[in-house]
Amino acid sequence: MQNEVTELIESFNAYILKIAPGCVAIAELLRSDEIQTALQTILQFSEGMSWLIQSVELLKENDVFVSLDIKKIHDYLMEVNNGLEIHDYVLVADMFEYEIAPFFEQIKIIEGNQH
């Protein structure tokens, strides 16, 4: 089981480092009117957030401390969804660049052995 936890920590850390640049890329797609590509990327972002949340729960079950505010992620997803529903792509782009990206930039990667 320890090996699986180590692999999950490595995957978690690698993914965390990619989120902020991905958020900025989504903002740029929205601002350059590449809406379909942006929407597909937002869908991938949402799926990634589901994986991230499940990973945090598994890590916590294995006594690995993760400093990630899951409620905040849910709030961001709700706000993004609301912005998309009213087709306010400027608002959604701003959220990804100025709120969501900085949120993930400050997340600490998990140190190796925390047991």
N, C-alpha and C positions, 0 to 999 in steps of 0.2 A: 504493500500500500504506500509506503514511503516514496517509492520510485514514481508512482502516479502523482503524488502530491508535488514532488520536485518538478515533474514534467508540466504540471498545471501551473506552477509558479513561473516557470520559464515562459510558457505560452502567454500567461497573464501579463508578465512584464513586457514581452515583445509587443503585445497588442496595445497596451497602455501608451507606449511610445509612438504608436502610429495614429492614435485618435486625433490629437490636436492638428497635425498636418492634414488629416482627412477632413476635419471640420472646415479648415480654411479652404481646401479644395472644393468642398460643397458650396461654400459662400461664393467662391469665384465662378463656379458653374451657374449658380442662380443669377449672379450679377451680369454674366455674359449671355444671358437668355438661353442657356442650354438646359432648359427645364426638364426634358425627358431624362437626360443623363443625370441631372441633379436628383430627380425623384428616385431613379434607380439606385443612386449612391446613398440617398437617405434611407431607402429600404434596407440596404446592406448595413448601414450604420445602426438601424433599429435592431436588426438581427444580431449584430455584434454586441449591442447593449444587453440583449437577452442572454447571450453567452457569458458576458461579463458578470451579470447579476448571478447567474447560476454558479459561475466559478467562485465568486465571493462567498456564496453560501457553502459550497463544498470546502473551500479553504478554511472558513470559520469552523466548520464541523470537525476539521482536522487540527484545530488549535493554532491556525496560522492567522496572525493579526493582519487585517487589511483595512487601511484607512480610506474607505470609499463610501460616500454618502449615497446609498441606493435611492433614497427618497428624492434626492436632487436629480438623479438620472430620470426617474419617472416624471418629475416635474418638467424637465427639459423636453422629454418626449411628448408630453401633453401640449406644451406650448408650441412646439414645432408642428404638431398635428393641427392645432387650432389655426396657426398661421397658414398652413397649406390649404386647409378647408376654405379659407377666405381669399386664397390666391395672393397673399401678401408676401411675395418672394423677397422683397427688400427686408422685411421684418425677420423672416426666416434666415436669410443670409447674415444679417447682423447678429442674430442669436448664435449661429454657429461660430462666427468669427470672434465676437466680443464677449460671449458668455460661456458657451460650451467648450471651445478650445482652451481658454484660460483655466477653466475648471479642471480639465484633464491634464494640463501642463503642470499643475501643482500636486498631482497625485504622486505619491512616493512609490517607487518600485519596491517589491517585496524582497527583503534580504533572504538569502539562501536557507539556512536552517533555523527555524524559529521554534522548534519543539523544546 
